[in-house]
Each structure stands twice: as structure tokens, then as C-alpha cells.
Amino acid sequence: MIFWLSVIFCFITFASSTPPDDPVKCESGNTICTVTNSYGAFPDRSICEAAKVEYPKTEAELVSVVAAATRAAQKMRAVTRYSHSIPKLVCTDGKDGILISTKFLNHVVRTDPEAKTLTVESGVTLRQLIEEAAKMDLALPYAPYWWGLTVGGMMGTGAHGSSLWGKGSSVHDYVTEIRMVSPGSVSEGYVKVRVLSETMNPEEFNAAKVSLGVLGVISQVTFELQPMFKRSLTYVMRSDSDFGDQAVTFGEEHEFADFLWLPSQGKVVYRIDDRVPLNTSGNGLFDFFPFRPQLSAALAVVRSIEESEEAFADVNNKCVRGEQISSFLFSIAYGVCNNGFLFTGYPVIGRQDRMMSSGACLDSHQDGLITACPWDPRINGEFFHQTTFSVPLTHVKEFINNIKALVKIEPKSLCVLEDSNGVLMRYVTSSPAFLGKEEKALDFDLTYYRSKDDPLTPRLYEDFIEEIEQMAIFKYNALPHWGKNRNIAFDGVIRKYKNANAFLKVKERFDPSGLFSTEWTDQILGLKGNVTIVKEGCALEGLCICSEDSHCAPTKGYLCRPGITVLMGCPYSIDKKLPAPRTPSEGCCTLVRTIGMKCVCEVITKGMEATIDMQKLVNVAAACGRPLAPGSQCGSYRVPGA
Ligand SMILES: Cc1cc2nc3c(=O)[nH]c(=O)nc-3n(C[C@H](O)[C@H](O)[C@H](O)COP(=O)(O)OP(=O)(O)OC[C@H]3O[C@@H](n4cnc5c(N)ncnc54)[C@H](O)[C@@H]3O)c2cc1C
């Protein structure tokens, strides 16, 4: 049975699919436009507007677009063919901005097989990049798993694959030169083209490697490649009993290691994936099943099952489905085929260009939406939140054990992550890029149900996912992926980057009037305002942390409760047995401020009071700028001084 399933699913690679829609739509020609992302929804569900979209086809055209907009003091943002980022990175503020599309900046500029370099325009997709490199028998060593991303977009958000080896798994760390088109002064003709590299201008180069699009438009990028090699891949499913320890060491043992964790099933799928010589026999192909075209009708059925599970709180069905999905995907090796069309067993050995990334649903044969990418907003398919953060390797064991502790409290709670294939976990390393990763870390990718039309109804086990999200971001100082996540993951994010000031100085130099900056980029860069949006039900969409009942869904039984996270974030300040530090840590105060002491006090039980020094907790609240009113109640403790 499994054999035939594999045959069927390897063949499906050749099926056609309606390509994704253009994210930019205009009322007349290229003017009066709207822009969204590939899912059709930003975290706050708004649609962004722009006065017009420009489609430069050469660097010279790009230069004149930026010059004209600078001269007119118009806001600008680069937009890509698919616009994959979840947050509002692509939006210009208001209606008067200009979108500069890189859709037609998609050519190879130069190849140099001797030097093993490849120079491309920034709208080139990862798929093209991989193919062009392979024509010279060269390979990009590490990359995201989805090949629809563009070079400019990957550099915009620090996209990565999985590895602790070499310079790590982030694409921008294999870049040797960047050509950047930014606003210029009157004497420069309102535009400036800079050529950036490690040797010529390291500060500017390290800022441009992960730029969030605020430095200007990247025109061209040169990659340093490696001689083509093959990989040998085996997936193994094991119990997660020793996962905390394994997660710390596995990445040193295998070059392309990653994990799919199924916490409610108590299982982990280990990806044992290593480089082997090019003459090793094998013609494997990784065509990841969830990235293949899917029948829209089938997706609609699955979606309606999901919706009914949510409506009837049918967690049992969710868990059963999660198990079925994970064992099905494991049985077909996630879409890996030994010879391009058949999975016959492990190891699967294939060239790097055939094994590293995939995305068959992008293939453009219009079929009237009979098939599509599963998340295509034009069909009734997948719609989800994605929370993605890198936890420093030094905290990974503790973090995993904390998640396991949550599963112990409610064993079925994390089934909500398993019907989206489980938690994908990938290795990243520290990068010289100012807004790149700060240290060796494990990146956790959590995908979970989002309601299409009812954002004010709580999801199944919403509080458990929020607990994990807040624990990672605030307690373990995890870095959110710039191109994924809901707003709260970016709360205070810039303080986590030691080179943030160096980045901001380059930004000031490249774009002193902030024409490429927006409300969102100012918020995440800590320049103006805050990423959180406080309104009724805001916590349900990750726009705020629930610090009052109205932020949750009080009429639907979801109250202000996640204050327990604060206690996990402040152990050294409130533990009865430990000497309290003179001032609470920044992480502890961030939690106190965002969650609110009212919530904290509401969740404290007698059991907790046995280990918490309540006077210390009162002191922490005051030191963090959220003092408790004298005479008020915190758990069973009465705050002194009334
Ligand atoms: C199915 C899917 C799979 C994914 N898999 C991975 C993965 O394996 N690993 C990973 O790390 N991420 C992954 N992502 C997320 C992805 O890395 C980011 O969202 C990525 O930035 C999107 O690339 P894009 O080309 O669509 O860029 P966009 O989302 O369109 O743009 C991202 C940012 O870059 C800026 N930008 C784009 N081009 C330029 C340019 N030429 N000059 C200056 N600024 C520019 C934009 O203004 C914007 O700020 C995935 C996303 C999806 C939808």
C-alpha cells in the first residue's frame, strides 16, 4: 500500500497547478493599487494601498524610478512576484506611496565558474538561482525549503534553511556583493547606486544583507557558490523522550539536520542528511508534498473539517487527523523520490540542486483553480497563523522541556500543531549581518489554524500556543523570523540585536528622509510607536498580549489568563529560596509590562504561593513600572500599605 502511495505521490509532481495570483492589483493600469501577501491577509487583516506600481526591467529603469520618487518625496517599497512575507513589510504608508516590483528584474547578470560566483538580479527566484548555479555544476549550500522566494525577499528578511555547518544556513551569508539603489541628494540626481562588499564597505554590507527593505532597492546580488555535491537523506521517527538533549547535539552531527516534532504524539522525525561525493550513485529528488499542487475541492473538504473541529471543540478528531497526516507524510518520505518519480527506500541520494528546495505548485499551467498552492486565498484552502522564532541553542533543552511540561498538563493540547505537519525545527548560526541571527539557535516553525471570517472566536488550545510564543520571545529572548509571525513576536525585538545602532546609522545614511520606511518598519526598528494593536479581541490574532479580559474573548470563555508566563520569565526575582537580584531582568520586566500585573495576580494559586515570595513579586511589579495598588489583592496576598 505504502509503496503504491509513494508511486502515486511521486508522479503527482508532474501535475499542473494554477499559479499564485499577483499580490498587486490596480484599478486602472498601474495606478490606484492594493497589495497583500501570498496568503491574502496580513496579521491585522488590512489591505494596503499605493498610488502606483512600477515594473522596472533593468537597473537603469530602477534607478530612474527611485530618482523620480525621491524627487517627489514619495514613499517607496520593493514588492516581489509572490510577496510571501506575513507581516506588513510590503506596505507603503497611506495611499500615496509607490510599489517597485522586482517581477521583471529576474535575469542572470554574470557567471564566473572559475571564481564560483553567480550574479543575479534581485527578482530572481530561489528556484532560478539553484538552476543557474547547477548549469555551472555549482551549488548554493543552504537555502529555504520553498523555492518561490526571491533573492531580494530572502535578503529582506534573513531567510534560511537548516545547518550549523560552514557559515550557517542563511542565504545572505553566501553573498559577496550587493548593488543597492537608494535615494540621493539633488546633486546626485536624487538617486545613488552603491556597490557593497565585505572588503570595500563592511558596515554597509552587513546592514544590506538583512535590510527589511529600508535601505533602498537591491538591484543585483553576487553569490559565492560551492562545487556541486550530493546529499544522502534518511528520515527516522523516534520517541521524543530524550529530545531536549538530542536537539542540542544533532545539528553538529549532520550537516542538513532538521526535525519535525509531534509533541502530543511524543514523537520526533529526525532528518539525517549529509553531504556525500558527487560520484555516489543516486538521482534523488525532494519534491515536498505540501508544496505540490493540491485539488482545490479536496482542500475545501479538509478546511471544513478543521472548521467543524474548532466549532465543536472536537480535539479528539484533531488528534486523530494529526496522527493520520503525520504517518501519511512519513510513509511517503514527505515527497522524496529515489529516482525522480519513485520512493523505494532510504537513504535517498541526489544532487544538491534536486534535494534542497521545492515548490511544484508554482508551476504555471492555468487550470482554472482546479489545483493550486494549498494556501492560495482564491480557494477555500489553508488559512493559518505562523509563529516562527529562533531559540538560542543554550536554552533549547529547557524550552523543549517546558513545552513537554505543557503537554503533560493537557496531552492533546498540541495536536493543533500536528495537522499542519508538526513543528519544523531548523538550525541557524550567528551572522555578521546586523539584523541576522545573533548566535547558534534552533528555529521553531509553528503553524496553526486561523479563522477566515471570525477572528474573535478563540481557537482550540489557543492559550497553550500563546504560552509557547510568549515563553520563547520573552523568557528565552528568541528572535522572530522577520518575514513570518504575528505582531506580538516583534514587541521590543530591536533590543535583541547588538548591532541595531550600526544598522540604523546605515539606514540614516542611505535614506535620510525615510522614504523606504513605513509605520511597520519604524515600529519593529524601535524608531516610532509599538507593534501591538490594542483593541477588543486583539490577543486572538496575536496583535497584543491579553492583559485584560476584553483583549481575549470573555463572552466565549477565554479570559485574561496567560500571566503564568510572567512567573516563568522572572524566576530569579520571585523565587522564595533564591536571593533576588537588585533589579529584575529586562526579559522579566518586558513580560510584566506586556502582560500586566492584573493578569499575573489573577492566576496565582495557593500552590504557586508556596514557591513564590509574594513581597518580592510586589517589588518586581514596582521595579518594572507596574506597581500594585496598596491594599489590592494578588493571589491570596494583600499588598501592604493601604
Ligand atoms: C510556502 C513558504 C515557505 C517558506 N519557507 C521558508 C524557509 O524555508 N525559510 C525561511 O527562512 N523562510 C521561508 N519562508 C518565508 C520567507 O523567507 C520570507 O517571507 C521571504 O522574505 C519572502 O520572500 P519574497 O521574495 O516573497 O519577499 P517579500 O515577502 O515580497 O519581501 C520581503 C521583504 O523584502 C523586501 N524586498 C524584496 N525584494 C527587495 C529588493 N530587491 N530590494 C530591497 N528590498 C526587497 C520587501 O520590501 C519586504 O520588506 C517561506 C514562506 C512561504 C510562503
PDBQT file of the ligand as one rigid body, heavy atoms in Angstrom, charges set to zero:
ROOT
HETATM    1  C1  LIG A 701       5.498  28.496   1.441  1.00  0.00    +0.000 C 
HETATM    2  C2  LIG A 701       6.554  29.311   2.117  1.00  0.00    +0.000 A 
HETATM    3  C3  LIG A 701       7.709  28.676   2.537  1.00  0.00    +0.000 A 
HETATM    4  C4  LIG A 701       8.708  29.422   3.174  1.00  0.00    +0.000 A 
HETATM    5  N1  LIG A 701       9.838  28.760   3.542  1.00  0.00    +0.000 NA
HETATM    6  C5  LIG A 701      10.809  29.440   4.190  1.00  0.00    +0.000 A 
HETATM    7  C6  LIG A 701      12.007  28.792   4.570  1.00  0.00    +0.000 A 
HETATM    8  O1  LIG A 701      12.217  27.602   4.308  1.00  0.00    +0.000 OA
HETATM    9  N2  LIG A 701      12.933  29.530   5.248  1.00  0.00    +0.000 N 
HETATM   10  C7  LIG A 701      12.740  30.841   5.521  1.00  0.00    +0.000 A 
HETATM   11  O2  LIG A 701      13.601  31.458   6.129  1.00  0.00    +0.000 OA
HETATM   12  N3  LIG A 701      11.624  31.482   5.153  1.00  0.00    +0.000 NA
HETATM   13  C8  LIG A 701      10.659  30.816   4.497  1.00  0.00    +0.000 A 
HETATM   14  N4  LIG A 701       9.521  31.484   4.132  1.00  0.00    +0.000 N 
HETATM   15  C9  LIG A 701       9.367  32.918   4.490  1.00  0.00    +0.000 C 
HETATM   16  C10 LIG A 701      10.189  33.764   3.574  1.00  0.00    +0.000 C 
HETATM   17  O3  LIG A 701      11.550  33.629   3.846  1.00  0.00    +0.000 OA
HETATM   18  C11 LIG A 701      10.039  35.240   3.679  1.00  0.00    +0.000 C 
HETATM   19  O4  LIG A 701       8.709  35.547   3.770  1.00  0.00    +0.000 OA
HETATM   20  C12 LIG A 701      10.708  35.850   2.428  1.00  0.00    +0.000 C 
HETATM   21  O5  LIG A 701      11.225  37.063   2.691  1.00  0.00    +0.000 OA
HETATM   22  C13 LIG A 701       9.752  36.055   1.326  1.00  0.00    +0.000 C 
HETATM   23  O6  LIG A 701      10.429  36.305   0.137  1.00  0.00    +0.000 OA
HETATM   24  P1  LIG A 701       9.704  37.067  -1.016  1.00  0.00    +0.000 P 
HETATM   25  O7  LIG A 701      10.626  37.014  -2.160  1.00  0.00    +0.000 OA
HETATM   26  O8  LIG A 701       8.330  36.603  -1.193  1.00  0.00    +0.000 OA
HETATM   27  O9  LIG A 701       9.777  38.542  -0.426  1.00  0.00    +0.000 OA
HETATM   28  P2  LIG A 701       8.647  39.532   0.092  1.00  0.00    +0.000 P 
HETATM   29  O10 LIG A 701       7.904  38.876   1.161  1.00  0.00    +0.000 OA
HETATM   30  O11 LIG A 701       7.889  40.062  -1.037  1.00  0.00    +0.000 OA
HETATM   31  O12 LIG A 701       9.555  40.693   0.662  1.00  0.00    +0.000 OA
HETATM   32  C14 LIG A 701      10.189  40.609   1.899  1.00  0.00    +0.000 C 
HETATM   33  C15 LIG A 701      10.856  41.936   2.232  1.00  0.00    +0.000 C 
HETATM   34  O13 LIG A 701      11.978  42.134   1.399  1.00  0.00    +0.000 OA
HETATM   35  C16 LIG A 701      11.876  43.380   0.732  1.00  0.00    +0.000 C 
HETATM   36  N5  LIG A 701      12.431  43.218  -0.599  1.00  0.00    +0.000 N 
HETATM   37  C17 LIG A 701      12.084  42.328  -1.538  1.00  0.00    +0.000 A 
HETATM   38  N6  LIG A 701      12.842  42.498  -2.629  1.00  0.00    +0.000 NA
HETATM   39  C18 LIG A 701      13.680  43.523  -2.369  1.00  0.00    +0.000 A 
HETATM   40  C19 LIG A 701      14.683  44.175  -3.109  1.00  0.00    +0.000 A 
HETATM   41  N7  LIG A 701      15.002  43.829  -4.332  1.00  0.00    +0.000 N 
HETATM   42  N8  LIG A 701      15.334  45.197  -2.516  1.00  0.00    +0.000 NA
HETATM   43  C20 LIG A 701      15.057  45.592  -1.270  1.00  0.00    +0.000 A 
HETATM   44  N9  LIG A 701      14.106  45.016  -0.532  1.00  0.00    +0.000 NA
HETATM   45  C21 LIG A 701      13.430  43.980  -1.072  1.00  0.00    +0.000 A 
HETATM   46  C22 LIG A 701      10.392  43.695   0.692  1.00  0.00    +0.000 C 
HETATM   47  O14 LIG A 701      10.161  45.072   0.604  1.00  0.00    +0.000 OA
HETATM   48  C23 LIG A 701       9.976  43.164   2.032  1.00  0.00    +0.000 C 
HETATM   49  O15 LIG A 701      10.305  44.093   3.009  1.00  0.00    +0.000 OA
HETATM   50  C24 LIG A 701       8.523  30.800   3.447  1.00  0.00    +0.000 A 
HETATM   51  C25 LIG A 701       7.351  31.434   3.026  1.00  0.00    +0.000 A 
HETATM   52  C26 LIG A 701       6.397  30.705   2.351  1.00  0.00    +0.000 A 
HETATM   53  C27 LIG A 701       5.170  31.393   1.870  1.00  0.00    +0.000 C 
ENDROOT
TORSDOF 0
